[in-house]
């Protein structure tokens, strides 16, 4: 969340929530029950600075405090976690697909291939937009899906 707030600059919790809701990742929750309490905890922990606005809503805009900046810097420089496997729903299921009956396994591998091809087409269209944010992350996501497709091709050739 520090990354999102850093990227948005001074922002409202609503803007943070909208960012999570529009994320391509299903692992990020944009629910009000996740975002707003997390922002309150980070503010209480000294990671965020709050500034009340003069608008009629009495909104509060948040930005990184000095401690928040240090935490963000430590996060982006954390080599161990950056190189870790992390949560990968595809990889976590891959060994279990062998437990399926052969006909179900083949059908699943075909469905996975179709879905990945759809995703690649969508991501390719996004990459063509001049205003796309997170361009490097998008390119990495495309490469990940291409790697998954190559793996699926090899798996489909197995008996």
Secondary structure, DSSP 8 states (H G I E B T S, - for coil): -HHHHHHH-SB-HHHHHHHHHT-S-TTS---HHHHHHHHHHHHHTTSEEEEE--STT--EEEEE-HHHHHHHHHHHT-HHHHTS----HHHHHHGGGGGS-HHHHHHHHHHHHHHHHHHHHHHHHHHH-TT-S-HHHHHHHHHHHHHHHHHHHHHHH--
